[in-house]
Amino acid sequence: MAKGLREINSRIKSVKSTAQITRAMQLVASSKMKRAQEAALAGRDYEFLLADILDSALDNLGEEYSHPLVQPREVKTRGILLVTTDKGLCGALNANLFRLLNDIPRNAKFVAVGRRGAQHIARTGRTLMAEFTISDRVNFSEVRAPGEYLIKQFLDGTVDTVEIMYSHFKNTLIQIPMIMPLLPIGDLDKVMDQTLKRLGYDALPEREDKREMLFEPNAGEILAQLPAMYFKHSLYHAILEAKASEQSARMVAMKAATDNATKITESLTLEYNKARQAAITNEINEISASTLAR
């Protein structure tokens, strides 16, 4: 019985130690989550405004304006940026993205942000062109490198589209795996409407821009950088959403682990007390029996 008590006590100490670790990780994720959520939510209005500006400009220019990032082409090879986490312990966040990835034809080419995504692409035998690491704070300077790399691959004809696969942040409990087209830049109103509908939001109201625009010295010179700017910022904002999703999922997962560890500790403590009481009762019975035998 003493051996059984020692084993139970050892398990209690082990579970309590695990609970301390998961609790600490929960608190760290919680502090990071708040900052990441604020960054993701704050960037949404700017993203829609930038899309509106570019869409209005393209509508007014019509056929007068041509940019390689805007011109559609026959799609032979899809280019996909997969945004996952560097670490685990974030529930089913990465697994949900991998299920979405499994439906993509195997001739697609991938760029990975996050070690988990790079490992999955390599493990499934898909083509990984490059891997990038981005910190939890997501500085725009960090996003510039994968953005410029993807633009170069698109302009060189290595890929015919650029899409981003990431976990969109809806709230602390819900993160939605999705894939969003970025290049070539098409009908931005339609893209935004489809994105909002997939996420369960109301579509943008229909609008007709009747403003007359005059570009000096010329439209091509002024708008030469606007499509690339829109692409990089869309990339930046999607990664902000992915980081907010990661920290939210990790906080929820660590809270669940801490709660489970607490329940297991309570159950083991009850089992320990019962075993200890049984051992004490057994010792009393043995003493009583030996006294009667005398």
N, C-alpha and C positions, 0 to 999 in steps of 0.2 A: 504493500500500500504506500510506503514511504517513497518508493521509486516512482509510483504513479503520481504522487503529489509533487515530486521534484520535476517530473516531465510537464505537468500542467503549469506549474509556476514558471518554468523555463519558457513555455509557449506564451504565457501572459506577458513576460518581459519582452519577448521578441515582437509580439503584436503591438505593444505599447511603443516600442522603439520605432516600428514602421509607421505608426500613427503620428509620431512626432515629426518624422521626415515628411510625410504627405501633408501634414498641417503647415509646415514651413514652406513647402512648395506651393500650397494653396495661397498662402499669404503673398508670396513673391509674384505668382501669376495674377493675383487680384490687383496688386499695385500696377503691374505692367498692363493689365487689361484696361483699366480706366484710361490710361494715357493713349493706348492704341485705339480704343473705341472713339475717344474724342477726336483723334487725328482722322480716322476714317469718316466719321460723320461730318466733320468740318470741311472735308475735301469734296463732298458730293455736289454742293451748289456750284463750286468752281468748275468741276468737270462738265456739268450740264451747260453752264454758261459758255465755256470754251467750245463745246460741241455746237451750240447755237450760233456762235460767232462764225465758226468755220462753215457751217451749213448755209448760213445766210450769204456769206461771201461767195461760196461756190455756186449758189443759185443765181446770184446776180451776175456773175461772170459768164456762166454758161460755157459755151465752147471756146470762148476767148482764152480761157485759162487751162493750162495742162500741167500736171505735176505727176511724176512717176509713182508717188505714193497713193495717188487717187485713181490712176488708170486700172481698170479691171483687166484680168487676163485669164486664159484657160488654166484651170487648177489641175495640175498634175501631182504636185507634192505639197502637202500641208505642212506648215511650220507652226509648232505649238510650244508656247512657254508654259511649263508646268511649275506652279508655285506650291511647295509643300513645306513642312517643318524640317529643321535640322535634328530635332530630338523627338522622342516619342512621348508617352504619357499624356496624350491629348485626346483620348477616346477614339472615336471612329472617324476623326477628321480626315486623316490621310487615306484611310480605307475607302471612304466614300468617293474621293477623287480618283482612286485607282480603279474603282468599278466603272466610273465614267470613261476613264482612259482605255479600258479594255474593249470598248465599243468602237474605237478609232482604228481605221485601216492601218496595217503594219508598215505601209510605205511612208507614213508621216515621219517627219524629223522633229526632234525635241531639243529644247533648251531647258535646263532645270535651274530653279532657284530653290535650294533646300536639299540636304543630303538624302532625305528619305525618298524624294522623287527620283533623284539620280540613281539611287540603288535599285528602285523598282524598274526603271527603264532598262538598266543594264541586265537585271535579272530576267526580264521578259524578252530580251533579245531585240529590243527596238533601237533605233538610231539616236544616239545622244551626241549632239553637235558641240555643246558647251555646257558648263556648270558654273553658276555664280552664287556667291554667298552675300546675304544682305542682313544687317543687324536688326535687332528688334525696334530700334528707333526709326529706321527707314529714312535715311537722308536722301534727298533727290539726287545728290552726286553719286550715290551708290547705284541708283536705277539707271543712270546715264549709260553705264558700260553695257548692260544687256540690251538696252534700248538701241544704242548705236550698232551693236553687233547684229541685232535682228533686222534693222533697216538695211545694213550692208548685205545680209543674206538675201533679203527680198529684192534689192536692186540688182544683185548679181545673178538672180534667177535660180539660186539654190533652192528656194522655196517660193511658192506662188501665193501663199497666204501667211499671215501672222495672226495667230489666235492665242488667247491666254486662258489657261485652265486654273481656276483658283476657288477658294472657299469664300463666298460672299457673306459678309456679316449682316444678319438681320436683327438679332438680339443676342443676349448672353446665352440663351439656351438653344438658339437655332442658327446654324451656319449652313448655307446652301451651296453645294458643289455645282459649278457651272463653267461653261466655256463661252468666251465672248470674242467675236471677230474684231480685229483692229486694222489690219491691212489686207487688201487695199481699202482705203477709206471710201465708203459708199454713201448711201442715203442715211445720214446720221439720225434724222427723225425716226426712220423705220427701225434702225438699230437700237436706239434708246427705248422706243415703244416695246419692242420684243424683249429687251432686257428687263424692263419694269414688269411686264406681264409674267415672265418666268419667275420673278421674285415675289409675285403676288401683290404688286403695287398698282395704283391707277396709272393708266397710260397718260402721256403728255397731251394737253389740249391741242386741238388742231389750230394751226396758225398760218397766216399768209403774210409774208414780209413784203410790204409795198414800198419800203424805203429805197430811194435812189442813192447809189454809191458812186463816188468819184475817187479814183485812185491816182495819186501823184507820187513819183513820176510815172509809174505804170504798175498795173496789178501784179504782174509777174515778180517784180522786184520786191514789192511790199509783202506779198504772200508766199514768197519762196520758202520761208522757214515755218510757216503756220502749220502745215500738215505734220511735219516732224515734231513740232512742239506739242500738238494735240496728241500724237501717238505716245510720246514719252510721258506726258502727264497722265494719260489713260492707264499706261503701264504702272506708273507710280501710285495712282489711286487704287488700282486693283491689288497691288501688293500691300498697301495700307489696310485694305479690307481683309486680306488674307492674314495679316499679323493680328488684327483685332479678333478674327475668328480663332486663330491659334491660342491666344491668351485666354479667351473666353472658354474654349473647349478644355484647355488644361486646368483652369480654375475649377470648372464643374467636375472634371474627372478626379482631381485631387480632393475635392470636397466629398465626393462619393466614396473615395478610398478611405478618407479619414473617418467618415460616418460608419463605414463597414468595419473598420478596425475597432472602433469604439464598441460596436455591437458584439463583435467577436470577443473583445476583452471582457465585457459584461457577462457573456455566456460562459467563458472559461473561468471567470471568478466565481460564478455560481456553482460550476462543476467542481472547482477547487474546494469551496466551502462545504459542499455536500460530501466530498471524499474525505476531507479533514474531520468532519463531524462523524462520519462512519468509522474512521480510524480511531477517534477518541472513544466512541461507544464500544468498539470492539475491545479496546484496551481495558475499559471499565469492566466489561463482561469477563475478560480473562482474569482480572484481579479478583473479582467477586467469586469466580469459580474456584480459584486457587485457595481463597479464604475458607470457602465452604468445605473444600476437600480436607483441610486441616481439622 
